[in-house]
Amino acid sequence: MAMIPLPYGIDLFEQVRKEHCYYIDKTHLISEMMSVPFKVNLITRPRRFGKTLAMSMLASFLISAGTAVSYSTDFRSQKMRNSAHSG
């Protein structure tokens, strides 16, 4: 029986799927986030809890649904700006 690799350090949902990594299904977050009509959703969790990966999964879903093509690009560019400032 082959071991499934852990996605440690991988924060892109597409990469987790492509590399067949172990992943805790968080697709229920999609229906939760889409059912709440807020402009901003605050997700508070500790470091290394999967927030970025969950947002990448949401972006993948929205892109595949054709509803937010620019979201993934905006999210990744924001992430790059944040990592440049954090050092």
C-alpha positions, 0 to 999 in steps of 0.5 A: 500500500503506497503512502499518500504524501502530505501537502506540507508547504503546498498552498495551491489546491490544483497542486495538491490534486495534481500530486495526489496529496492527502487532503481534508475535504473542506468543500463544505466551506464553499456552500457556507461562504456562498450562502452568506451575503457579506462583502467580507468573510473573516476566517480566523484560524491558527497558523498552518491551519489551511486557510490559504489552501481553503481559499485556493480551493474556493478560487478553483471552484469559482474559476471552474464555475466561470464566476470569478476568473480574476479572483485567483490572479488577484489572490496570488498577487496579494499573497506575493505582496504580503510575503514580500512585506513579512520578510 
